[in-house]
Amino acid sequence: MHKEVLRLAALLACVALATSRFGLIGHELLGHGGAALAFGAHIDSVQLFWFAGGWIRYHLTEPSPAAALAIAMAGIALELLVGVTLWLAVRRPTLGGRITRGIGAALVVHATWYLATGAWHGFGDGLILYRMLGAARAPVAIAAGLVTCGVAFLGAREVLGALSATVHGSRRARVIGTAIALVLAAGLHAGLTAGELALRRDPTYAETMQPERERVIAQELSQWRSEQAARGVEVSPDAQRVERAHLAKVHRTFPFVWLLAIATALAALAGARRAKPGAETRISSRLLVLAAGIAIGAVWLVITIDGVVM
């Protein structure tokens, strides 16, 4: 059983890595980059991380709010298109077919999650939407979040039964084994992502993913320091901490991202409880080698593209 759990974890890790890398290329280059070129923009620079996200810089000769919004939303739109297509087009009841549908669901979950949290908190691709919608951003974010939860339920219901069928033993053993494999695969991917971000310390990415609340606090803190200096008051580190804490309370926002995280996890658990049964199968060494080859190829492609276009 232990070998079966490790095989499943390895397969899931490879699938997650390949999906995220091909998804990154599609999101940044085809989505944002393609839309930018379609609007006549000049692409200045591109950064693709090996395991994390990425960004693209461009400038429009004739900038407009509509063009900026379309370019910002293009990456999410492409993920939605590919995800829905995979979900609807693949109907095979095999392990591979159901994993492919799961990939489609994962792309939709990622896209709608990014849209919902970005529109609510004002970061990433959702920043322009956040600023344009104003108070209307709340219903948009909530609607996108509901889609996230719904697709998380459907994806878990579709895939987890097939995954657990690769772990032999009692029902309890299969559930525990599948859960362990998922945690191992997700932990590996999260560790690679967090480690790369920590090592790179990319200022553009950090600024892009900073919530609007943090930007406002930083701006007002800087203004406060300037006002104190104009009055001849020397600002101590303790005084700055007190002022920052005060501004954090003034600009407190509802923790939507945490609520959505909990709701998405509960939706996935509900889907798991109603999972479609899968036929007992064994993850072959050939399948693992194929999955590993695709994952390594996806990472290599990202590295190669990043080296050419950055």
C-alpha positions in Angstrom: 0.0 0.0 0.0 2.8 2.4 0.8 4.3 2.0 -2.7 0.8 2.6 -4.2 0.5 5.8 -2.2 3.9 7.0 -3.3 3.1 6.2 -6.9 -0.1 8.2 -6.7 1.7 11.1 -5.0 4.4 11.1 -7.7 1.7 11.0 -10.5 -0.2 13.8 -8.9 2.9 15.9 -8.4 3.9 15.5 -12.1 0.3 16.3 -13.3 0.2 19.4 -11.0 3.6 20.6 -12.2 2.9 20.1 -15.9 -0.6 21.7 -15.6 0.8 24.8 -13.7 3.7 25.3 -16.2 1.6 24.9 -19.3 -1.0 27.0 -17.6 1.5 29.7 -16.9 2.7 29.9 -20.5 -0.9 30.1 -21.7 -1.9 32.7 -19.0 1.0 35.1 -19.5 2.1 34.7 -23.1 -1.1 33.6 -25.0 -3.5 35.4 -22.7 -1.9 38.7 -21.6 0.7 38.8 -24.3 -1.7 37.9 -27.1 -4.3 40.4 -26.0 -1.7 43.1 -25.6 -0.5 42.5 -29.2 -4.0 42.5 -30.4 -4.5 46.0 -29.0 -1.3 47.2 -30.6 0.8 47.2 -27.4 4.5 46.9 -27.3 5.7 44.1 -24.9 8.6 45.4 -22.8 9.6 42.4 -20.7 8.3 39.0 -19.6 9.2 37.0 -16.5 8.2 33.4 -16.1 9.2 31.7 -12.9 10.3 28.0 -13.0 7.7 26.9 -10.4 5.8 30.0 -9.4 3.9 32.6 -11.4 5.1 35.3 -13.7 4.4 38.7 -15.1 4.4 40.7 -18.4 5.1 44.4 -18.9 3.7 46.3 -21.9 2.7 49.8 -23.0 -0.1 50.9 -25.2 0.4 53.6 -27.9 -3.2 54.5 -27.4 -4.1 53.5 -23.8 -7.7 53.1 -22.8 -9.5 51.6 -19.7 -11.2 49.0 -21.9 -8.0 47.8 -23.5 -6.2 47.7 -20.1 -9.1 45.7 -18.6 -9.3 43.3 -21.6 -5.5 42.6 -21.4 -5.7 42.1 -17.6 -8.6 39.6 -17.9 -7.2 37.7 -20.9 -5.1 35.3 -18.9 -8.1 34.3 -16.7 -10.3 34.1 -19.8 -7.9 31.7 -21.5 -7.7 29.4 -18.4 -11.5 29.3 -18.3 -11.7 28.5 -22.0 -9.2 25.6 -21.8 -10.6 24.3 -18.5 -14.2 24.2 -19.7 -13.1 22.6 -23.0 -11.2 19.8 -21.3 -14.1 19.2 -18.9 -16.7 19.0 -21.7 -14.6 17.3 -24.4 -13.1 14.4 -22.4 -15.6 11.7 -21.5 -13.5 8.6 -21.2 -14.1 6.8 -17.8 -10.5 5.7 -17.6 -8.0 7.0 -15.0 -6.4 9.2 -17.6 -9.7 10.6 -18.8 -10.9 11.5 -15.4 -7.6 13.1 -14.5 -7.8 15.1 -17.6 -11.3 16.3 -16.6 -9.8 17.1 -13.2 -7.2 19.2 -14.9 -9.9 21.1 -16.6 -11.7 21.7 -13.3 -8.4 22.8 -11.7 -7.9 25.4 -14.4 -11.4 26.8 -13.8 -10.9 26.8 -10.0 -7.6 28.6 -10.3 -9.1 31.2 -12.8 -12.2 32.0 -10.8 -10.3 32.0 -7.5 -7.8 34.5 -8.9 -10.6 36.6 -10.3 -12.6 36.5 -7.1 -9.8 37.3 -4.7 -8.1 39.8 -7.0 -11.3 41.7 -7.5 -12.1 41.8 -3.8 -8.7 42.7 -2.5 -7.2 44.5 -5.4 -4.2 42.6 -6.6 -2.8 40.8 -9.6 -5.0 40.6 -12.6 -8.0 41.8 -10.6 -6.5 45.2 -9.6 -8.0 47.1 -12.6 -11.3 45.4 -12.1 -11.2 46.3 -8.4 -10.6 50.0 -9.2 -13.1 50.2 -12.0 -16.0 48.4 -10.2 -15.7 50.3 -6.9 -18.4 49.0 -4.5 -19.8 46.7 -7.3 -16.7 44.5 -7.0 -18.3 42.6 -4.0 -21.1 40.9 -6.0 -18.6 40.1 -8.9 -16.1 38.6 -6.4 -18.9 36.6 -4.7 -20.3 35.3 -8.0 -16.8 34.2 -9.1 -16.2 32.6 -5.7 -19.5 30.6 -6.0 -18.3 29.3 -9.3 -15.0 28.3 -7.6 -16.8 26.3 -5.0 -19.1 24.7 -7.5 -16.3 23.5 -9.8 -14.3 22.4 -6.8 -17.2 20.1 -5.8 -17.6 18.8 -9.4 -13.9 18.2 -9.8 -13.5 16.3 -6.6 -16.6 14.3 -7.3 -15.2 13.3 -10.7 -11.6 12.6 -9.9 -11.2 11.3 -6.3 -12.9 8.0 -6.8 -10.6 7.1 -9.7 -7.6 8.2 -7.7 -8.6 6.2 -4.6 -9.1 3.1 -6.8 -5.3 3.0 -7.4 -4.8 2.4 -3.7 -5.8 -1.1 -2.7 -7.2 -2.1 0.6 -10.2 -1.2 2.7 -12.3 1.9 2.0 -10.7 3.6 5.0 -7.2 2.7 3.7 -8.0 4.1 0.3 -9.3 7.4 1.6 -6.3 7.8 3.9 -3.9 6.8 1.2 -5.4 9.2 -1.3 -5.4 12.0 1.2 -1.7 11.4 2.0 -0.8 11.4 -1.7 -2.7 14.6 -2.3 -0.9 16.3 0.6 2.5 15.1 -0.5 1.9 16.3 -4.1 0.5 19.6 -3.0 3.2 20.1 -0.5 6.0 19.5 -3.1 4.4 22.0 -5.5 3.9 24.6 -2.8 7.4 24.1 -1.5 8.9 24.6 -4.9 6.8 27.7 -5.4 7.5 29.3 -2.1 11.2 28.5 -2.3 11.6 30.1 -5.7 9.8 33.2 -4.6 11.9 33.5 -1.5 15.1 33.1 -3.5 14.2 35.4 -6.4 12.6 38.2 -4.3 11.2 39.7 -7.5 10.1 43.3 -6.8 7.7 43.4 -9.8 5.9 40.2 -8.8 5.7 41.3 -5.1 4.2 44.7 -6.1 1.8 43.0 -8.5 0.5 40.6 -5.9 0.3 43.2 -3.1 -3.3 43.9 -2.1 -4.6 47.5 -2.7 -5.0 47.9 1.1 -1.3 47.5 1.6 -0.6 50.0 -1.1 -2.9 52.6 0.5 -1.3 52.0 3.9 2.2 52.4 2.5 1.2 55.6 0.7 -0.5 57.2 3.8 2.4 56.1 6.0 4.8 57.8 3.7 2.7 60.9 3.6 2.5 60.9 7.4 6.4 60.7 7.6 6.7 63.6 5.3 4.3 65.7 7.3 6.2 64.9 10.5 9.5 65.9 8.9 8.0 69.2 7.7 7.1 69.9 11.3 10.6 69.1 12.4 9.5 66.0 14.3 11.9 63.1 14.2 10.0 59.8 13.6 11.2 56.9 15.7 10.7 53.2 14.6 8.2 52.8 17.5 6.1 55.8 16.3 6.1 54.3 12.8 4.8 51.0 14.0 2.1 52.7 16.0 1.0 54.7 13.0 1.1 51.7 10.7 -1.1 49.8 13.2 -3.5 52.7 13.3 -3.7 52.8 9.5 -4.2 49.0 9.3 -7.2 49.4 11.6 -8.6 52.3 9.5 -8.2 50.3 6.3 -9.3 46.9 7.7 -11.0 44.8 5.0 -13.1 41.6 5.2 -10.9 38.5 5.0 -12.6 37.3 1.8 -9.6 35.2 0.7 -9.8 33.1 3.9 -13.5 32.7 3.7 -13.2 31.5 0.1 -10.4 29.1 1.0 -12.5 27.5 3.7 -15.6 27.4 1.4 -13.6 25.8 -1.5 -12.1 23.2 0.8 -15.5 22.3 2.2 -16.9 22.1 -1.4 -14.1 19.8 -2.4 -14.7 17.6 0.7 -18.4 17.4 -0.2 -17.5 16.4 -3.7 -15.2 13.7 -2.3 -18.0 12.2 -0.2 -20.0 11.9 -3.3 -17.1 10.8 -5.5 -17.9 8.6 -8.5 -16.4 5.1 -8.0 -13.4 4.2 -10.1 -12.3 0.8 -11.5 -9.4 -0.7 -9.6 -6.2 -0.1 -11.4 -2.5 0.1 -10.9 -0.3 3.1 -11.7 2.3 1.5 -14.0 5.9 2.5 -14.2 5.3 3.5 -17.8 2.6 6.0 -16.8 4.9 7.5 -14.2 7.8 7.8 -16.6 5.5 9.4 -19.1 4.1 11.9 -16.5 7.5 12.7 -15.3 8.7 13.3 -18.8 5.9 15.7 -19.5 6.4 17.6 -16.3 10.2 17.9 -16.9 9.4 19.0 -20.4 7.0 21.6 -19.2 9.5 23.1 -16.7 12.2 23.0 -19.4 9.9 24.9 -21.8 9.2 27.6 -19.2 13.0 28.0 -18.6 13.7 28.2 -22.3 11.0 30.7 -23.0 12.0 32.8 -20.0 15.6 32.8 -21.2 14.6 33.9 -24.7 11.9 36.6 -24.0 13.1 38.2 -20.7 
